[in-house]
Amino acid sequence: MKRNLKTLLAVIFLTACLCFAAGCIDNGHDHDHDHDHAANETKTGEKMTVVDSLGRTVEVPKNPSKIAISGSGSGRYFGYLKQMHKIIAVDYQESSQLGYRKETRPYMIANPYVKDKPILGTSKGAVDSERLLAASPELVFMAGYSPDVAKTADMVQEKTGIPIVVFYSGDYVRNSDKVDDSLRMIGKILDCEERAEEVIKYFNDTKNDLMRRTKDIPDSEKPTVYVGGVSYSGAHGLDGTDPTYLPFTVLHAKNVAAEMKDNVTASTGYAKVSKEKIMEWNPDIIIVDLGTKNAAGGGAIVELKTDPSYKNLKAAKTGEIYSVNPHTSMGTNHETSLANAYYIGKVLYPEQFKDIDPEKKADEIYEFTVGKAVYNTLKENMGGESYQKIKL
């Protein structure tokens, strides 16, 4: 009987040990899991220090999943970098509350849902601290290039405790290095550095293709050209031009307005010229930016049809007037500038661009840069007038 009791106690003891051992193993597994979870928390809580486009040193979270954007055109680079899904609050001008016009920004045509995110303020570049805190992003990206933007960024950052990084969002002709630096900085913060390099390479390769096609054409064989209807802080008529217009630059074109390159705005290259100057230049070919359609009185196309002076222009008499999509809309849409360049190249130098279908080329560019072929939507939003000869 005693032996049986001893055996029973031994069995119970052994079973308890095994159960305890199993418990230790299970607990050990849970501990590893907890350790992994803690490691992940540490990883997502990592910080990094960056120097932004205005020279501000900012400590930011590494690869944040919730960001806000401030400033006109501030969503553009996030479209290029395939990071639009991280945006949880937007600038007023990036929102559907603006609501008065047909969309001409490829990155917004491709990602329309972003326009319905909460707004940071009720005007361009405005950041209301209460709205920002309510949205609670981990980081704000602010588009801009002036000292005033730095002051705003510092003030809001100090008030809310949310880090703010300023990036350059200007033109790609005179300041491509600044654009590239901004793409690299955003890529580093959002852990998409490889995509940033792909975008930079794509822009450079595309520009180089355009330049290669036209570099050997003698000046004597080139027509003189003028672009009118270029937007800047709103739509303009034929008197709105761009002396450093990217399509003309990469096509080695004879831009009659190039002599005014020292008078351009810092952000886009825009310059306003007089009617007398346009008449004096009297270009062989006129390119009209369809952003002009939003100008008071209908813009450049209406002016060319109704203004007696403009009717005497050589291009008006020969019918050499062509339309392109708006390249400036809440800042410069670099991808549209390049797409326009292929169409203009076909107009100016048909032989050098005989292999190009401008509409297909535009969609190839849009598919790479913003992830969708948006040319037809853009054309529809322009009343079907994109990439054609304008009949007066």
Secondary structure, DSSP 8 states (H G I E B T S, - for coil): -HHHHHHHHHHHHHHHHHHHHHHHHHHHHHHHHHHHHHHHHHHHT-EEEEE-TTS-EEEEESS-S-EEEESTTTTHHHHHTT-GGGEEEB-GGGSTTT-SS----HHHHH-GGGGGS-BS-SSTT---HHHHHHH--SEEEEE--SHHHHHHHHHHHHHH---EEEE----SSS-HHHHHHHHHHHHHHTT-HHHHHHHHHHHHHHHHHHHHHHTTS-GGG--EEEEE---SSS---TTEE-TT-HHHHHTT-EEGGGGGGGG--TTT--EE--HHHHHHH--SEEEEEGGGGGSGGG-HHHHHHH-TTGGGSHHHHHT-EEEE--SBSSSB-HHHHHHHHHHHHHHH-TTTTTT--HHHHHHHHHHHHHSS--HHHHHHHTTT-SSSB---
